Amino acid sequence: MSAVDTRNVSRDSLFLFAELAFDGRVGLVRAKVRNLSAGGMMAESGVAAGRGERITVRLRNIGEVRGTVAWVHGNRFGIAFDCEIDPQLARAPVSAGDNAASRYPRPGTGIYPAASGHGLRPL
């Protein structure tokens, strides 16, 4: 889908956080998710993103999703996912039965191996 085609895709406006790992960069970036659809999302972050950059996004209740930065406007940027997701899953509450504490630790807790390239650990 081109950027023009995606303007008519249904998206959910919401406010949650995601962890981003840009290919070729060290460390994780925490970003606000401004809207989310099956094919992509709008993120807001203090870290500059470049159009065309490859990225891994970790979303609550969904896990890691690969994609490409499709557009950039100031501190907001769009990410086109490689595969469609169910955006409603990100809205669902995280239950204790999901072992949420081990899947979504606080940043800086040291469970992400520094030498793994992008810094995300497998789910």
GIURUR-V904681 format. One record per pair of residues at least 12 apart in sequence whose C-alpha atoms are under 10 Angstrom apart, sorted by the first residue. I is the first residue (numbers start at 1). J is the second residue. If there is no record, write none. Layout:
# GIURUR-V904681
I_J ; I_J
This chain:
# GIURUR-V904681
1_39 ; 1_80 ; 2_70 ; 2_80 ; 3_70 ; 3_71 ; 3_78 ; 3_80 ; 6_37 ; 6_39 ; 6_40 ; 6_80 ; 9_37 ; 9_38 ; 9_39 ; 9_40 ; 10_36 ; 10_37 ; 10_38 ; 10_39 ; 11_35 ; 11_36 ; 11_37 ; 11_38 ; 11_39 ; 11_40 ; 11_41 ; 11_42 ; 11_87 ; 12_34 ; 12_35 ; 12_36 ; 12_37 ; 12_38 ; 12_41 ; 12_87 ; 12_88 ; 12_91 ; 13_33 ; 13_34 ; 13_35 ; 13_36 ; 13_37 ; 13_41 ; 13_42 ; 14_32 ; 14_33 ; 14_34 ; 14_35 ; 14_36 ; 14_90 ; 14_91 ; 15_32 ; 15_33 ; 15_34 ; 15_35 ; 15_36 ; 15_91 ; 16_31 ; 16_32 ; 16_33 ; 16_34 ; 16_35 ; 16_43 ; 16_59 ; 16_60 ; 16_90 ; 16_91 ; 17_30 ; 17_31 ; 17_32 ; 17_33 ; 17_34 ; 17_43 ; 17_44 ; 17_58 ; 17_59 ; 17_60 ; 18_30 ; 18_31 ; 18_32 ; 18_33 ; 18_43 ; 18_44 ; 18_57 ; 18_58 ; 18_59 ; 18_60 ; 18_63 ; 18_64 ; 19_31 ; 19_32 ; 19_33 ; 19_56 ; 19_57 ; 19_58 ; 19_59 ; 19_60 ; 19_63 ; 19_64 ; 19_104 ; 19_107 ; 19_120 ; 20_43 ; 20_45 ; 20_55 ; 20_56 ; 20_57 ; 20_58 ; 20_59 ; 20_64 ; 20_65 ; 20_66 ; 20_118 ; 20_119 ; 20_120 ; 21_54 ; 21_55 ; 21_56 ; 21_57 ; 21_58 ; 21_64 ; 21_66 ; 21_117 ; 21_118 ; 21_119 ; 21_120 ; 22_49 ; 22_50 ; 22_53 ; 22_54 ; 22_55 ; 22_56 ; 22_57 ; 22_67 ; 22_68 ; 22_69 ; 22_117 ; 22_118 ; 22_119 ; 23_53 ; 23_54 ; 23_55 ; 23_56 ; 23_117 ; 23_118 ; 24_53 ; 24_54 ; 24_55 ; 24_117 ; 24_118 ; 25_55 ; 25_117 ; 25_118 ; 25_119 ; 26_114 ; 26_115 ; 26_116 ; 26_117 ; 26_118 ; 26_119 ; 27_112 ; 27_113 ; 27_114 ; 27_115 ; 27_116 ; 27_117 ; 27_118 ; 27_119 ; 27_120 ; 28_56 ; 28_57 ; 28_107 ; 28_112 ; 28_118 ; 28_119 ; 28_120 ; 29_45 ; 29_46 ; 29_47 ; 29_57 ; 29_107 ; 30_43 ; 30_44 ; 30_45 ; 30_46 ; 30_47 ; 30_57 ; 30_58 ; 30_107 ; 31_43 ; 31_44 ; 31_45 ; 31_46 ; 31_47 ; 31_57 ; 31_76 ; 32_44 ; 32_45 ; 32_46 ; 32_76 ; 33_45 ; 33_59 ; 33_76 ; 33_77 ; 33_78 ; 34_76 ; 34_77 ; 34_78 ; 35_78 ; 35_87 ; 36_78 ; 36_79 ; 36_85 ; 36_86 ; 36_87 ; 36_88 ; 36_90 ; 37_80 ; 37_81 ; 37_84 ; 37_85 ; 37_86 ; 37_87 ; 37_88 ; 38_80 ; 38_81 ; 38_83 ; 38_84 ; 38_85 ; 38_86 ; 38_87 ; 38_88 ; 39_67 ; 39_79 ; 39_80 ; 39_81 ; 39_82 ; 39_83 ; 39_84 ; 39_85 ; 39_86 ; 39_87 ; 40_65 ; 40_66 ; 40_67 ; 40_68 ; 40_69 ; 40_70 ; 40_78 ; 40_79 ; 40_80 ; 40_81 ; 40_82 ; 40_83 ; 40_84 ; 40_85 ; 40_87 ; 41_57 ; 41_67 ; 41_69 ; 41_70 ; 41_77 ; 41_78 ; 41_79 ; 41_80 ; 41_81 ; 41_87 ; 42_69 ; 42_70 ; 42_71 ; 42_72 ; 42_76 ; 42_77 ; 42_78 ; 42_79 ; 42_80 ; 43_69 ; 43_72 ; 43_75 ; 43_76 ; 43_77 ; 43_78 ; 43_79 ; 44_72 ; 44_73 ; 44_74 ; 44_75 ; 44_76 ; 44_77 ; 44_78 ; 45_74 ; 45_75 ; 45_76 ; 45_77 ; 46_74 ; 46_75 ; 46_76 ; 47_75 ; 47_76 ; 48_72 ; 48_73 ; 48_74 ; 48_75 ; 48_76 ; 48_77 ; 49_69 ; 49_70 ; 49_71 ; 49_72 ; 49_73 ; 49_74 ; 49_75 ; 49_76 ; 49_77 ; 49_78 ; 50_68 ; 50_69 ; 50_70 ; 50_71 ; 50_72 ; 50_77 ; 51_68 ; 51_69 ; 51_70 ; 51_71 ; 51_72 ; 51_73 ; 51_77 ; 51_78 ; 51_79 ; 52_67 ; 52_68 ; 52_69 ; 52_70 ; 52_71 ; 52_72 ; 52_79 ; 52_80 ; 53_67 ; 53_68 ; 53_69 ; 53_70 ; 53_71 ; 53_79 ; 54_66 ; 54_67 ; 54_68 ; 54_69 ; 54_70 ; 54_79 ; 54_80 ; 54_81 ; 55_67 ; 55_68 ; 55_69 ; 55_79 ; 55_80 ; 55_81 ; 55_118 ; 56_68 ; 56_79 ; 56_81 ; 56_118 ; 56_120 ; 57_79 ; 57_81 ; 57_120 ; 58_104 ; 58_120 ; 58_123 ; 59_87 ; 59_89 ; 59_90 ; 59_104 ; 60_89 ; 60_90 ; 60_91 ; 60_92 ; 60_93 ; 60_94 ; 60_100 ; 60_103 ; 60_104 ; 61_86 ; 61_87 ; 61_88 ; 61_89 ; 61_90 ; 61_91 ; 61_92 ; 61_93 ; 61_94 ; 61_95 ; 61_98 ; 61_100 ; 61_103 ; 61_104 ; 62_85 ; 62_86 ; 62_87 ; 62_88 ; 62_89 ; 62_90 ; 62_123 ; 63_90 ; 63_103 ; 63_104 ; 63_122 ; 63_123 ; 64_120 ; 64_121 ; 64_122 ; 64_123 ; 65_80 ; 65_81 ; 65_82 ; 65_83 ; 65_84 ; 65_85 ; 66_79 ; 66_80 ; 66_81 ; 66_82 ; 66_83 ; 67_79 ; 67_80 ; 67_81 ; 67_82 ; 67_83 ; 68_80 ; 68_81 ; 68_82 ; 69_81 ; 102_123 ; 103_121 ; 103_122 ; 103_123 ; 104_123
